[in-house]
């Protein structure tokens, strides 16, 4: 017979409530409002086998409260407010096997439990004020002991002497620091010691426990385990050592192990020997590379064995080669070599010695080459790592990802890529302002102070953008997103804690590219064909346009794979990790490779710098950098970049082609100038300077360089030469202003460029 009186808000039980119920076997009085044990009504229930008084408000259990319940087997007193238990409260419970005292307010362990010789299961959870381990003398038949959520710091060394038949021991969520020897607990099958303060496992801790099947030591502070600590655990099938501070794990004696958990041991960088774990079917490890010892990471897991490999590895966690296939490897090598070579070439040509300061456009190009060079260094580090760890990357992958090398390389990669994107946006703004000033103030030449102020402003802007890039790179290290893969990039294509930072980084780059595109679109809409017809004037504008276009194209695949986990919730959403890795390896550094190539191949400025650089290295030729400082009408200052390219006289032949007859007067003037300017020199060299957006007028009916009056006719046309012009668009000599005009005429005539009259006069040539 059973009586269910639970959840009835009962506050008291009358004395005669159960009279006549001699066959009552189970009585549920849980989830009521009882404040004391109903001793009187239970006095005559000698046949009662199960009593539940849980979820009440009982605070005290008096002596002999259950004296007449000799047949009671199960007693539940959990979730009350019991603070004290009488020493003789359990007298008469000779057949009690299960006692549940979970979640009460007990301060000390009740001694009355020692009077329960047939007790098999004791549960005492949540006694947060209990500090001493209880004495269990007399409970010789105890098979299951649960004592969790207390402040117990030690286990008595004679525990197994009193509990020889113990099978399950749960001492989790305590403050235990040291473990005694469990050698006497030969029948113990399950031990739970998680969430304590255990620091080491000695050799004799689990000695002789041949029946132990489950051992949970997770969430402790274990730093050391003796190499023979598990030697006698021949029946152990489940071992949990997760969330500790282990640097190594002994595997001797674990031949029967099926499940091993090691996650959270960040110091565990060495791999495991699969030969010592022949029956292992499930393993969780802190680093995916440690799975490589148990299964080939590049192949599918054998479904017949039904193995479960946690912390899934893949293309971003390679076992053998970092760069994967030979096609990817050769492509990355090519990108690396081109990026290093061409960026160094651009920097050498731009920063070669000169007498005048660089223009803002040249400064931005040089800074962009510097950022791209750092990206090339990043790619070089990956290629070197792939070569050093050839065929065995899993042995070094953990050390690489967690070491300082990956942090430094990742910092360089993020910093250089972000700085390049921001510098490109700044270059677009600079070109737009330059062209607008050129169109609106065609004849106005600024003073040297204004030019210095303009260079200073763009220099400060580039510095601020560099600081923003440094902050972004530091944030990638702080979030740890750059260390989620051996590529040391936040664009690994997988979900993680750094996904938000990755998305923010991609959005910032997208806004920068959008700004560049909008600025340049408006610039081209405002420019007419007449202004763009001059290739020298439009050279730098086209160069920045090509950079914006190519960089946007290369950025899109990387951004797509960065957003894929956010949109689809899985790293396999777009082509899988193999595709994501290939895209990242190729398209991330590709702009750093192509940017200097575009500048070297298509920018007139680089050609002039390169010829000037070559001219400085020639022996016996005409070399050196000269500055033209001709005066103009109205007392205007010289142009923004008073620098040019020096070369020998043969350069005129290359530039003139079939138009040599046009410049006979110029050649004569050149010989006169060179012979009169240097009597002591035997060299017949002539020096020329390249200047932008200006060509003198020639007479309509002949190639002569001088008018009848010996002057250039004044047409009143504004000079296109300004402080915003790029270096190297027209030739100007340093001999005299008359020779300058002749040089410009020869250069413009040879290239078929429109001839623009100057608003100033050139003095007559005097003998």
LOGUZA-769269 format. One record per residue (C-alpha): z negated, y, x; residue in one letter. Coordinates in steps of 0.5 Angstrom, whole numbers, plus 500, padded with zeros to 3 digits. Layout:
! residues N
ZYXA...
! end
This chain:
! residues 767
500500500X502507502X500514500X504520502X500526501X503531506X505538505X501539499X496545502X490540501X484544504X479538502X479531500X473529495X469523497X471518492X479520493X480513495X475508492X479502489X484502494X482497499X489495500X491502503X495501510X498507511X495514509X499521511X495527510X499531515X502538514X496540510X490545511X485541512X479544517X475537518X476530519X475527512X470522514X467520507X473518504X475514510X469510510X471504506X478504508X477498513X484495512X488502514X493501520X496508520X493515519X496521520X492528520X497532524X499539522X493541520X487546522X482541525X478544530X473538532X472531531X465529530X462522533X463516529X469520525X473513525X467508525X469504519X477504521X477497525X484495523X487502525X493501530X496508530X492515529X496522529X492528531X497532534X499540532X492541530X487546533X482541536X478544542X472538542X472531541X465527541X464522546X463517541X468519536X473513537X467508536X470502532X477503533X477497537X485495535X488502536X494502540X497509539X494515540X497522539X493528541X499533543X499540542X492542541X487546545X483541549X480544555X478537558X480530557X476526552X472521555X472517548X478515550X475510555X472506549X479504547X481497550X487496546X490502547X497502549X500509548X497515550X500522548X497529550X502534551X501542551X494542553X495548557X488549559X486542562X486542570X483535572X487529571X483524566X479518567X482512564X477507566X477502560X484503558X486497562X492495557X495502557X503501558X505509556X502515559X504522557X500528560X505534560X504541560X497542563X495545570X493538573X495539581X494532583X494525581X488520583X490515588X487509584X491510578X495504579X489500580X486502573X493501570X496495572X500494566X503501566X511501564X512509563X509515566X511522564X507527568X512533567X511540566X505540570X503543577X502537581X503538589X502531592X504524590X500518591X502511592X504508586X505501590X500498585X504499579X509493579X511494572X512501572X519502569X520509568X517515572X518523569X515528574X520533573X518541573X512540578X511543585X512537589X515538596X516532599X516524598X513520603X515513605X510509601X510513595X514508591X513502596X514496592X516498585X521493584X521494577X523501577X529503573X529511572X526516576X526523575X524528580X528534578X526541578X521541583X521544590X522538594X525539601X524532605X525525602X523520608X529516609X526509607X523512601X527508596X528502600X524498595X527500589X532495588X532495580X533503580X539505576X538512574X535518579X535525578X534530584X537536581X534543582X530542588X531544595X534538599X538538605X540531605X539525600X537518603X541512600X538506603X536501597X540504592X545499591X544498584X544506582X549507576X547515575X545520581X544527579X544532585X546539582X542545584X541543591X544549594X542546601X545540600X552541604X553534607X557529603X554522601X556515603X560512598X559505601X551505600X552506593X557501590X555501583X555508582X558510575X556517574X554523579X553530579X553534585X552541587X559542590X565539588X568537595X562531595X566528590X571526595X567521598X567517591X574518589X581521591X581528588X588528588X589522583X587521577X580517576X581510574X580509566X578502567X572504571X570509566X567513571X565520570X565525575X562532574X563538577X571537576X575538582X582540583X587544586X581549587X577544590X582540595X580534599X585534604X589540605X587547603X594550602X597544598X604542599X609544604X613548600X607553599X604552606X611554609X611560604X604562605X606562613X612566612X608571608X603572613X608573619X612578615X606582613X603582620X609584623X612589619X605593617X604593625X611596626X610601620X603603623X606604630X612608628X608613624X602614628X606614635X605621639X607627636X606634636X605636629X601633624X603628619X605630612X601627606X607622604X607619611X599619611X599615604X605610607X601609613X594608609X598603605X601599611X593599613X591596607X597591607X595589614X588587612X591583606X595580612X589578616X586575610X592570609X592569616X585567616X587562610X593559614X588558620X583554616X588550613X590548620X583547623X581543617X588539617X587533612X579533611X578540608X572536604X568536610X568543611X569546604X562547602X560550609X566555608X565557601X558558602X558561609X559568612X566567613X569566606X565573604X568577610X575574608X574575601X571582602X577584606X582581600X579585595X578591598X585591601X588589595X585594590X586600596X593598596X594599588X590606588X594608594X600607590X598611584X596616589X603616592X606617586X602623584X604626591X611625590X611628583X607634585X612635591X618634587X616639582X614644587X621643590X624644584X620650582X619654589X625652592X625658597X618659598X615656604X607656605X603658610X600653615X593654612X596652605X599646608X593644612X589645605X594640602X593635607X586635607X586634599X590628599X586625605X580626601X583623595X585617599X578617602X575617595X579611593X577607599X570608597X572605590X575599593X569598598X565598591X569593588X569589594X561589594X561587587X565581588X560579593X554581589X557577583X559571587X565571584X569571590X566564592X568560587X574557590X576556598X581562597X575567596X578571591X575573584X582570581X581563581X583562574X577558572X571560567X564562570X559568571X564572575X569572569X567579566X568582573X575579574X577582568X574589569X578588576X584586573X584592567X583597573X589595577X593595570X591602569X593604576X600601575X600604568X599611571X604610577X609608572X608613567X608619572X614616575X618615569X616623567X619625574X625621573X626624566X625631569X630630575X637631574X643628577X644634582X637633585X638625586X645626588X642627595X640621598X635624604X632628598X631622594X629617599X622617599X622618591X626612591X621608596X615609592X619607585X621601589X614600591X611601584X616596581X615590585X608591586X607591578X612585578X607581583X601583579X603580573X602573574X596574578X593578572X596572567X592567570X586571571X586572563X587565561X580563561X578568557X584567552X584560552X577558554X579553559X582554566X588549564X590553559X597556563X599550567X593548570X589549576X595547581X599552578X594558578X593556585X600556587X601563584X595566587X597564594X604567593X604573589X597576591X599577598X607578596X606585595X603586602X609583605X614586601X612593601X613594609X619591609X622596603X620602607X623599614X629597611X631603606X626609608X630614612X623616615X622610618X629610621X628617624X621615627X624608630X629612633X624617636X620611638X625608642X627614645X621615648X621609651X628610655X628612662X632617664X635619658X633625653X627624650X621628648X619631641X620638640X618643634X623647631X620654630X626658627X624665624X627666617X628672613X622675610X617673615X616666612X612660616X616654619X617648614X611643613X613638618X616641624X617635628X624631629X627625632X630626640X636623642X641623647X648627646X651620644X648620637X652626635X658621636X655616631X653621626X660624626X665618626X672621625X669628624X668630631X674635631X669639626X664641631X668643637X664650637X658646636X659642642X661648646X654651644X650645646X653645653X652652654X645652651X643646655X646649662X643655661X636653659X635648665X638650671X633646675X634639671X640635673X640632666X645634661X641631655X640635649X634634644X635634636X630635631X631632624X629636618X629635610X634637605X638643609X645644611X648650613X655653610X661652613X667656612X672654607X678654611X676651618X671648622X669654626X661655627X661662627X664668623X668673625X662677626X658672630X653670624X653665618X655669612X649670607X650667601X643668598X642661596X635659597X634654602X632647600X628646606X620646604X614644606X615638601X621635604X621629608X622629615X629627618X634629613X638634617X639635625X636642628X636643635X631646639X636650644X637656639X638658632X645658633X646651636X641649630X646651625X652647628X648641629X646641621X653643620X656637624X650632620X652634613X659634614X659627617X655624611X659628606X653632603X653638599X653644604X648649602X648656605X642659608X639665606X637668613X642670618X643666625X644671631X650672635X651667641X651671647X654669654X
! end
